[in-house]
Amino acid sequence: MSFFGGSTKVEDERIVMAQNKIYREIYYLVMAVCLISIGFKFYQYGFGVSSINTELAILFLQGVYYTARGSSLGVLSDEVEMHDRKSKVPMKWKTLIWGGAFGVIIAIFFGLNSAFNYADTTAQAYSYFFMVFFVSLMIYIPFLVLLSGSTFLAAMNRSKKAAEKELDEDEIER
């Protein structure tokens, strides 16, 4: 019974853990289906982004939803704290590294695209690749590192505020 007369829902922890395990398995299944679908479409239609828009939207939006929902419930800051206790590399550094790595992948992709599609000779292909690769590095790495770092910090701040608010509400109820 809560303070204001409403009833609290009592749940069996074993059932909740089993449900969470099933949800986690469904998540991995959806991720695998999306990745297999991307691979199949690349094989079937070539390396065009237009054929995999749905899969990319699913992969992107699930991450956005998890981050937004976790930060609004205050779970994200606790999850990052638990990760940082176990790992030698803090989550904030991993986020920045992933942003930089994605920038390198984009630069390689654009460099290869320019070399294969616009060069007439092998020497010109190397020239185009390195020129586009280094210019893309200068553009995308800072942008993606700042984007990933700022969204991570904003989500962490929101999560910490939600966790503090929940703790304050728990203190008031007692």
C-alpha positions as CSV (number, residue, x, y, z in Angstrom):
1,M,0.0,0.0,0.0
2,S,1.5,3.3,-0.9
3,F,1.3,6.6,1.1
4,F,-1.7,8.0,-0.8
5,G,-3.8,4.9,-0.7
6,G,-3.0,3.5,-4.2
7,S,-1.9,-0.1,-4.4
8,T,1.6,-1.1,-5.5
9,K,2.0,-3.8,-8.1
10,V,3.8,-6.8,-6.7
11,E,5.7,-8.8,-9.4
12,D,7.5,-12.1,-9.2
13,E,11.1,-11.3,-9.8
14,R,11.7,-14.6,-11.6
15,I,9.0,-13.8,-14.1
16,V,10.3,-10.3,-14.7
17,M,13.8,-11.6,-15.3
18,A,12.5,-14.2,-17.8
19,Q,10.5,-11.5,-19.6
20,N,13.7,-9.4,-19.8
21,K,15.6,-12.3,-21.2
22,I,13.0,-12.9,-23.9
23,Y,13.0,-9.2,-24.8
24,R,16.8,-9.2,-25.1
25,E,16.6,-12.3,-27.4
26,I,13.9,-10.5,-29.6
27,Y,16.2,-7.5,-29.8
28,Y,19.1,-9.6,-31.0
29,L,16.9,-11.4,-33.4
30,V,15.6,-8.1,-34.9
31,M,19.2,-6.8,-35.2
32,A,20.3,-10.1,-36.9
33,V,17.4,-9.9,-39.4
34,C,18.2,-6.3,-40.2
35,L,21.9,-7.1,-40.8
36,I,21.1,-10.2,-42.9
37,S,18.6,-8.1,-44.9
38,I,21.3,-5.4,-45.5
39,G,23.8,-8.0,-46.7
40,F,21.2,-9.7,-48.9
41,K,20.2,-6.3,-50.5
42,F,23.8,-5.3,-51.0
43,Y,24.3,-8.6,-52.8
44,Q,21.1,-8.4,-54.8
45,Y,21.0,-4.7,-55.7
46,G,24.5,-3.4,-55.2
47,F,26.0,-1.0,-52.6
48,G,23.2,1.6,-52.7
49,V,21.8,3.2,-49.6
50,S,18.4,3.7,-51.1
51,S,17.7,-0.1,-51.0
52,I,18.4,-0.4,-47.2
53,N,16.6,2.7,-45.9
54,T,14.2,0.7,-43.7
55,E,16.9,-1.4,-42.1
56,L,19.0,1.7,-41.4
57,A,16.0,3.4,-39.9
58,I,15.4,0.4,-37.6
59,L,19.0,0.2,-36.5
60,F,19.3,3.9,-35.9
61,L,16.0,4.5,-34.2
62,Q,16.4,1.5,-31.8
63,G,19.6,3.1,-30.5
64,V,17.9,6.5,-30.2
65,Y,14.9,5.1,-28.4
66,Y,17.0,3.1,-25.9
67,T,19.2,6.2,-25.1
68,A,16.2,8.5,-24.8
69,R,14.2,6.0,-22.7
70,G,17.1,5.0,-20.5
71,S,18.1,8.6,-19.8
72,S,14.5,9.6,-19.0
73,L,14.2,6.8,-16.5
74,G,17.6,7.5,-14.9
75,V,18.9,4.1,-15.9
76,L,21.6,5.2,-18.3
77,S,23.8,6.9,-15.7
78,D,23.6,3.8,-13.5
79,E,24.4,1.6,-16.5
80,V,27.4,3.7,-17.4
81,E,28.6,3.7,-13.8
82,M,28.4,-0.1,-13.7
83,H,30.2,-0.3,-17.0
84,D,33.0,2.1,-15.9
85,R,33.5,0.0,-12.7
86,K,34.1,-3.2,-14.8
87,S,36.0,-1.7,-17.8
88,K,39.4,-0.1,-18.1
89,V,38.1,2.3,-20.7
90,P,35.3,4.6,-19.5
91,M,32.1,4.7,-21.6
92,K,32.6,8.4,-22.5
93,W,35.9,7.5,-24.1
94,K,34.4,4.5,-25.9
95,T,31.7,6.8,-27.3
96,L,34.3,9.3,-28.6
97,I,36.3,6.4,-30.1
98,W,33.2,5.0,-31.9
99,G,32.5,8.4,-33.3
100,G,36.0,8.7,-34.6
101,A,36.0,5.1,-36.0
102,F,32.7,5.8,-37.8
103,G,34.4,8.9,-39.3
104,V,37.3,6.8,-40.6
105,I,34.9,4.3,-42.1
106,I,33.0,7.1,-43.9
107,A,36.2,8.6,-45.1
108,I,37.4,5.2,-46.5
109,F,34.0,4.7,-48.2
110,F,34.1,8.1,-49.8
111,G,37.7,7.7,-50.8
112,L,37.0,4.3,-52.5
113,N,33.9,5.6,-54.1
114,S,35.9,8.5,-55.7
115,A,38.7,6.2,-56.7
116,F,36.5,3.6,-58.4
117,N,33.9,5.9,-60.0
118,Y,35.8,9.0,-61.1
119,A,39.4,8.0,-61.8
120,D,40.6,7.1,-65.3
121,T,44.0,5.7,-64.4
122,T,45.5,3.8,-61.5
123,A,47.6,6.8,-60.4
124,Q,44.6,9.1,-60.6
125,A,42.6,6.5,-58.5
126,Y,45.3,6.7,-55.8
127,S,45.3,10.4,-55.9
128,Y,41.5,10.7,-55.7
129,F,41.4,8.2,-52.9
130,F,43.9,9.9,-50.6
131,M,42.6,13.4,-51.4
132,V,39.0,12.5,-50.6
133,F,40.0,10.3,-47.7
134,F,42.0,13.0,-45.9
135,V,39.5,15.7,-46.6
136,S,36.7,13.5,-45.3
137,L,38.8,12.7,-42.2
138,M,39.1,16.4,-41.5
139,I,35.4,17.0,-41.9
140,Y,33.8,13.8,-40.4
141,I,36.0,12.9,-37.5
142,P,35.5,16.2,-35.6
143,F,31.9,16.4,-36.5
144,L,31.1,12.8,-35.4
145,V,33.2,13.0,-32.3
146,L,31.5,16.2,-31.2
147,L,28.1,14.8,-32.1
148,S,28.5,11.5,-30.3
149,G,30.2,13.2,-27.3
150,S,27.6,15.9,-26.9
151,T,24.6,13.5,-27.2
152,F,26.3,11.2,-24.7
153,L,26.8,14.0,-22.2
154,A,23.3,15.4,-22.7
155,A,21.8,11.9,-22.1
156,M,24.0,11.4,-19.0
157,N,22.9,14.7,-17.6
158,R,19.3,14.0,-18.2
159,S,19.7,10.5,-16.7
160,K,21.4,11.9,-13.6
161,K,18.6,14.4,-13.1
162,A,15.9,11.7,-13.5
163,A,17.7,9.5,-11.0
164,E,18.1,12.3,-8.5
165,K,14.4,13.2,-8.9
166,E,13.4,9.6,-8.3
167,L,15.6,9.5,-5.2
168,D,14.1,12.8,-3.9
169,E,10.6,11.4,-4.5
170,D,11.5,8.2,-2.6
171,E,12.8,10.3,0.3
172,I,9.6,12.4,0.4
173,E,7.5,9.2,0.5
174,R,9.3,7.9,3.6
